[in-house]
Amino acid sequence: MTRRVRRRMKALLRRASRDSRGVAAVEFAIILPVALLIMSLVVYGGQMFAVQRKVTLSAATVADIFAQGNNTDSATITAAELNQILAYPNLILYPNNPTGVKVVVSQLSVTVTNGVATGTVVGSWPNANAVARPIGQQMTVDPAIAAAFTGPAASYIIFAEVAYPFQPTNLYVSLGPFTLHDSVMMIPRTAAMIRVQN
């Protein structure tokens, strides 16, 4: 009788060990897709963060170089220099494919009335992928920038915009492209207004 009980106990223990292995396999099969999804999202998030930083740097670079007005008192930029300024984001976004990047640099005439700044587009220059802002378009101006202007006299600011269609690397989940965008406002350095020669 005791032998039978021992055999049954051994058989039950064997079954239990087999069942626990099966449970582990089922748990692994359930957890693996979730773990891969989380890993993919972490990788996509890292890629997106890195490219967004490059888009921000691109907008700041375009605004900064345009605002320097060729570092002359006349503050004049030639058409060739403008094309070079609009092409800087292509270099900054490397090694990402820059073919879809949209760059627009605009000059706004800013009027401050009762502490409220209003910007009117007086010039806008896009790269080949973008569309210029309409002349005369009214825009709100960043209060920190507007604080630099005093009185009702018009002053000028540079407004650079960069948009990039970011396509994440396909890992386990395929995601569509996301448009990453940033813009920067900057005061011209060498003169009140920058002139672009055609």
C-alpha positions as CSV (number, residue, x, y, z in Angstrom):
1,M,0.0,0.0,0.0
2,T,2.7,2.4,0.8
3,R,4.4,1.6,-2.5
4,R,1.3,2.6,-4.3
5,V,1.0,5.8,-2.4
6,R,4.6,6.6,-3.1
7,R,4.2,5.9,-6.8
8,R,1.1,8.1,-6.9
9,M,2.9,10.8,-5.0
10,K,5.8,10.6,-7.5
11,A,3.4,10.7,-10.4
12,L,1.6,13.7,-9.0
13,L,4.9,15.5,-8.4
14,R,6.0,14.7,-12.0
15,R,2.7,16.1,-13.3
16,A,3.1,19.2,-11.2
17,S,6.6,19.8,-12.4
18,R,5.4,19.4,-16.0
19,D,2.5,21.7,-15.3
20,S,4.8,24.4,-13.8
21,R,6.9,24.3,-17.0
22,G,3.8,24.7,-19.1
23,V,2.7,27.6,-16.9
24,A,6.1,29.3,-17.4
25,A,5.8,28.8,-21.2
26,V,2.3,30.3,-21.2
27,E,3.5,33.2,-19.0
28,F,6.4,33.8,-21.4
29,A,4.1,33.7,-24.4
30,I,1.9,36.3,-22.8
31,I,4.6,38.6,-21.5
32,L,6.9,38.5,-24.6
33,P,4.7,40.6,-26.9
34,V,4.1,43.2,-24.2
35,A,7.8,43.4,-23.4
36,L,8.7,43.8,-27.1
37,L,6.0,46.5,-27.4
38,I,7.4,48.4,-24.4
39,M,11.0,48.0,-25.7
40,S,9.9,49.3,-29.1
41,L,8.2,52.4,-27.5
42,V,11.3,53.1,-25.5
43,V,13.4,53.0,-28.7
44,Y,10.9,55.1,-30.7
45,G,10.8,57.6,-27.8
46,G,14.5,57.9,-27.8
47,Q,14.7,58.4,-31.5
48,M,11.9,60.9,-31.4
49,F,13.6,62.9,-28.6
50,A,16.9,63.0,-30.4
51,V,15.3,64.2,-33.7
52,Q,13.2,66.7,-31.9
53,R,16.3,68.2,-30.4
54,K,17.8,68.5,-33.9
55,V,14.6,70.2,-35.1
56,T,14.9,72.7,-32.3
57,L,18.5,73.3,-33.0
58,S,17.7,73.8,-36.7
59,A,15.1,76.5,-36.0
60,A,17.4,78.3,-33.6
61,T,20.3,78.1,-36.1
62,V,18.2,79.5,-38.9
63,A,16.9,82.4,-36.8
64,D,20.3,83.1,-35.3
65,I,22.2,83.3,-38.6
66,F,19.4,85.3,-40.4
67,A,19.2,87.7,-37.4
68,Q,22.9,88.5,-37.8
69,G,22.2,90.1,-41.2
70,N,25.5,89.1,-42.6
71,N,27.2,91.0,-39.7
72,T,27.1,94.3,-41.5
73,D,25.5,97.6,-40.7
74,S,23.4,97.4,-43.8
75,A,22.0,94.1,-42.6
76,T,21.6,92.7,-46.2
77,I,21.4,89.1,-47.1
78,T,21.9,87.9,-50.7
79,A,19.8,85.3,-52.3
80,A,22.7,82.8,-52.2
81,E,23.2,83.4,-48.5
82,L,19.5,83.0,-47.9
83,N,19.5,79.6,-49.7
84,Q,22.5,78.5,-47.6
85,I,20.7,79.6,-44.4
86,L,17.6,77.6,-45.4
87,A,19.8,74.5,-46.1
88,Y,21.4,74.4,-42.6
89,P,18.7,72.1,-41.2
90,N,19.7,69.5,-43.8
91,L,23.1,69.4,-42.2
92,I,21.9,69.4,-38.6
93,L,19.4,66.6,-39.2
94,Y,22.1,64.3,-40.5
95,P,22.1,61.2,-40.6
96,N,18.3,61.4,-40.8
97,N,16.9,61.8,-44.3
98,P,16.4,65.6,-44.7
99,T,14.4,65.5,-48.0
100,G,11.0,66.3,-46.3
101,V,12.2,69.1,-44.0
102,K,10.2,72.4,-44.2
103,V,12.0,75.6,-43.3
104,V,10.4,79.1,-43.3
105,V,12.1,82.2,-42.0
106,S,9.9,85.3,-41.7
107,Q,10.4,88.9,-40.6
108,L,7.7,90.5,-38.5
109,S,7.1,94.2,-37.8
110,V,6.2,94.3,-34.1
111,T,4.1,97.0,-32.6
112,V,3.7,97.1,-28.9
113,T,0.5,98.9,-27.7
114,N,-0.5,98.8,-24.0
115,G,2.0,96.0,-23.3
116,V,0.5,93.8,-26.0
117,A,2.8,92.9,-29.0
118,T,1.4,92.3,-32.4
119,G,3.6,91.0,-35.3
120,T,2.8,91.6,-38.9
121,V,4.7,89.6,-41.6
122,V,6.7,91.9,-43.8
123,G,8.8,89.2,-45.5
124,S,8.8,85.4,-45.6
125,W,11.2,83.0,-47.3
126,P,10.6,79.3,-47.5
127,N,12.8,76.4,-48.6
128,A,11.7,74.2,-51.6
129,N,9.4,72.1,-49.4
130,A,7.6,74.8,-47.5
131,V,5.2,77.7,-48.2
132,A,5.9,81.3,-47.2
133,R,3.7,83.1,-44.7
134,P,1.4,85.6,-46.4
135,I,2.6,89.2,-46.2
136,G,0.5,91.2,-43.8
137,Q,-0.5,88.1,-41.7
138,Q,-1.0,89.1,-38.0
139,M,0.8,86.9,-35.4
140,T,1.0,86.9,-31.6
141,V,4.5,87.6,-30.3
142,D,6.2,85.9,-27.4
143,P,5.8,88.2,-24.4
144,A,9.5,87.8,-23.5
145,I,10.5,89.0,-26.9
146,A,7.9,91.8,-26.8
147,A,9.3,93.0,-23.5
148,A,12.5,94.1,-25.3
149,F,10.5,96.7,-27.3
150,T,9.2,99.9,-25.7
151,G,6.8,102.5,-27.0
152,P,4.6,102.4,-30.0
153,A,7.4,102.5,-32.6
154,A,7.6,99.4,-34.8
155,S,10.6,97.1,-34.4
156,Y,11.4,93.8,-36.2
157,I,11.9,90.2,-35.1
158,I,12.9,87.1,-37.0
159,F,10.6,84.1,-36.8
160,A,12.1,80.8,-38.0
161,E,10.1,77.6,-38.3
162,V,11.3,74.0,-39.0
163,A,9.0,71.0,-39.5
164,Y,10.3,67.5,-40.1
165,P,8.4,64.3,-41.0
166,F,10.0,61.8,-38.7
167,Q,9.7,58.1,-39.5
168,P,10.8,55.8,-36.7
169,T,12.9,52.8,-37.4
170,N,10.6,49.7,-37.6
171,L,11.3,47.2,-34.9
172,Y,8.4,45.1,-33.8
173,V,5.6,47.6,-34.3
174,S,5.4,49.8,-37.4
175,L,4.5,53.4,-36.7
176,G,3.6,56.1,-39.2
177,P,5.5,59.3,-39.7
178,F,5.2,62.1,-37.0
179,T,5.7,65.7,-37.9
180,L,8.1,67.3,-35.4
181,H,8.0,71.1,-35.4
182,D,9.6,73.9,-33.6
183,S,9.9,77.7,-34.0
184,V,12.2,80.4,-32.6
185,M,11.8,84.2,-32.4
186,M,14.9,86.4,-32.4
187,I,15.7,90.1,-32.5
188,P,17.9,91.2,-35.4
189,R,21.5,92.0,-34.3
190,T,23.0,94.7,-36.5
191,A,20.0,96.7,-37.7
192,A,16.3,97.1,-37.0
193,M,15.4,95.3,-40.2
194,I,17.1,92.6,-42.3
195,R,16.9,93.1,-46.1
196,V,17.0,90.2,-48.5
197,Q,18.3,90.9,-52.0
198,N,16.7,89.0,-54.9
